[in-house]
Amino acid sequence: MVGHIHTAGFCLAIFLGAVTATANAATIEPQDVVIRDAEVEASLTGSPGDPVEGSKWFKSRKLGNCLACHGNRDQIGEPFHGDIGPPLDGVADRYSEGELRAILVNAKSVFGPETIMPGFYRVFDGQRVRKEFQGKPVLTATQVEDVIAYLKTLKEE
């Protein structure tokens, strides 16, 4: 009996490892993202994001911090809405999902090198990047997809 339980546990571990590997295999790494015609068509994770989580990343001062530059009626109760960037009310009506993804991944590739909007899924090395952040994007692929899912809820009223 113990042998069967041990074998079943081993099989479960192999199955879970395969599922995890498959899920991780679907993630597009920052250096492999292709922006074509100002769009990134495919999900970075192979899955849709979670708009509730995206709302959290949107207002998080430690990660996305989108509110520092963009006002948004949906988050009117949050402090410090910026006005450097355009308001994001109705952004889902102005941009496709692929366009939103390209803007989040690397805004400079969409709006040009003069934009102050950072790329949230790019790897920054070199000057003016703290050591602990070198070689890492600001947001993970999952977080980018979550923010996109949230932005897709922001429609004109």
N, C-alpha and C positions, 0 to 999 in steps of 0.2 A: 504493500500500500504506500509506504513512504517513497519507494522508487517511482510510482505513478505520479504522486504529488510533485516530486522533484522534477520529473520529466515534463509535467504540465507547466510548472513554473518556468522551466527553461524555455519551453515553446512559447509561452506568453512573452518572455523577455525578448526572444528573437523577433516575434511579431511586432512588439512595441518599438524595437530598434529599427525595424524595416519601415514602419509607419513614420517614425521620427525622421529617418533618413530621406524618405520620400518627401515629407513636408519641407525639410530643409533644402532638398534638391530643387524645389520650385522657386526658392528665393533668388531673385536677381541681385547680384552684388553691385555696389555703387559703380565700380569701374566697368561693369558690363551693361549698364543701362544705355539704351539707344534712344535719343530724342530725334524724331523725324517729323518735319513739318510742324514744329512746336508742340508735338504730342509724344507721350509715352503710352502707347495703346494698352499694353499688357500690364496686368497687376504685378507689382513687384514680388508678391508672395504667392500668386496663383489663387488667392482667395479674396473675397470682398472684406473691406474693413468694417469696424464697429463704430458707428457714429457717436455712441455715448463715450467710448474711450477717446475718440477723435476730439470731442469737445474738451476733454481733460487736457490733451496734449496742446490743443489750441490756446488754452489760457494758462498753461503751466509756465511759470517764469524760469524754470530750470531747463526746459526743453524747447518746445516750439516758440513760446512767447509771442504768438501772432498778434495778440492784443496790444503789444507795445507799439505796433505800427498801424494796425487795422481796427477801426471801429466795427461794431457788430451789435445790432439790436437784440439778437438772441442771448447775448451775454451782458446785457445792460447792467446787471447787478454786480459785475466784476469791476474792480477799480482799474484805472490807468489805461483807458482806451486811447490808442495813439491815432494821429491823423497824418502820419507821414505817407502811408499807403492808402489806397482807396478803401472806402467802407466795403465790407464783404457781404452786406445784405444783398440778396439776389444773385450772388456769384454763381450759383448752380444754373441760372438761366443765361448767364453770359459766357460760360466756358463749359466745354465737354469734360468728361472724366479724364480723358487722355491729356487734355490741355492742363487741367488742374494738376495732374501727376507730374507733367513736365515742369510746371512752374515750381512745384514743391521740390522736385529733385534738383533742379538747377535753373533758377529764375533768369540768370544771365544769358542762358542759351535761348530763352524766349524773348525777354525784354531788352537784351543787349548788355554790354559790359558796364554801362553807366548805372544800372539799377543798384540800389543799395540792398535790395532783398537778397538774403543769403540763399545758397543752395542747401537744403536740409538733408539731402541724401547724396552728398559728395564727400570725398575724403580730402581733408585739408592737411597739407604738410607744409613745413617751412615757416616763414615769418609770421608773427602775430598769432600763432596757435599754441596754446599751452600744451606742454608735453603730454599730459594725460589725455588730451583730445586728438593728438596727432594720429593720423591713420584711421580715424573713426568718423562716421557721419554724425550729424547732430541728432537725427531721428533714425530709428531702425526702419526696415522695410515695412514691418507690421504697423508701426506708428504712422508712417506716411500714408498707408492705405486707410488707417483709422481716420486721419485728418481729412482725407479725400471723402470718405463716407460721411463725415460730419458736414463738410462744405457742400456736399450734394443735397443736404437738407435745407440749405439757405436759399430759398426761392423768393421771388418777388411776392409781396402780399397783395 
